[in-house]
């Protein structure tokens, strides 16, 4: 699966933190696959920022906004992501960063390649 930095960060944000042992093992493996490596953090200029009011966000060099990286994600992990997106959708808890993920994981639309 080819994912952008933003999509990877969005997946990490929406994944649940609780579940049964099978789900937790899948989540652990999936997080390790999607997380940015030390080399990527340096290559993409990724920085964590914090405002005076305590708000935290991550940013990276804009030239990498549409860069896609191949990440091997199993069918079970894809199902886990899809279920979580649908659960959040039913609860009206999706945000604008979830749109590309919804399109791909729920509607089956291929992401735009750059």
N, C-alpha and C positions, 0 to 999 in steps of 0.2 A: 504494500500500500504506500502511495506517495503522499506525504503530508507536509504542510508548511509549518513553520515555527508556531504561528498563531493557532493552527489547528491542533498541534501537539499540546500546547499550553491549555487550550480549551478542553481537550479530552481529559487532561490531568485534573482540571478544575471540576469537571462534572462527575468523575468517578466516585462511587460510594466509598465510605471508609469502614462499613460494616457489612457482614454477610456470613454465610456458613463457610466452613473450611475450604470447600472447593472454590467458592467465589473469592475468598481471600487469597488463595494461591494464584488464581487467575489475575486478580488485581495486582498482586505483587509483581508477577512476571510482566504484565502489561505496563505498569509504571516504569519498570526498568528499561523496557524497550523504547518507550516514548520519551522518557526524560532526556534532557540535553546532556551530552557528554562534556567533559572539561574542554576538549578540543573544539567542540561546536560553540561553547560559550565564548571562547577566545575568538574563533573565526568570525562569528556573527556579531561580535561586540555587544553581547547581552549583558544588561545591567539591571539591577533591582533598585528602584527609587522609592523614597518615602517622603510624603509631604508633611508639613508641620502639623496637620490635623491627624496624622497617623495613617493616611491612605497609602497603600503599597501597590506598586505596579512594576511590570517588567517591560523593558524596551530593548530594541536591537537596531543595528544599522539598517536603514530603510531599503538599501539595495538588495537585502535578503528577504523582503516581505513575501515575495511570491516563489522563493526557492523551495522546491519539494525534495524531500529525502525519502528514500525507500526504507520502509520499516516493515518487518515481517510480523504480521498479526494473524493469529489463528482464527478459525471460524468461531470457536468458543469465545474468544476475546471480542470479536466483532459483534457477536450476539449480546455479550455483556454491555458493550457500548450502546448498541441499538436500544436495548431495554431501558437503559438509564436515560437516554435521550427521550424516549417515549414517555417514561414516568414523569420526567421534568415537564414535558409538554402538557401532559394531563393536569399537572399541578400549576400550570401557567408560570413556570419558573425558568424557562429558557431565556437567554439573552441574545443580543444581536451576534455575538461571537459564535453562537450555536447554529446559526443558519447554514453555513457550509457543511457542518457535521450532520445536521438533520437531512439536508439534501442528499448527502452521500450514504449515510448509514441507514436512514429510514426510507427515503424515496429512491435510492439506488442510482442517483445521478452521478456520473463521473465528474471529478473536479477538473477545472480548467488547468491545462498544463502550460507552463511558461518556459 
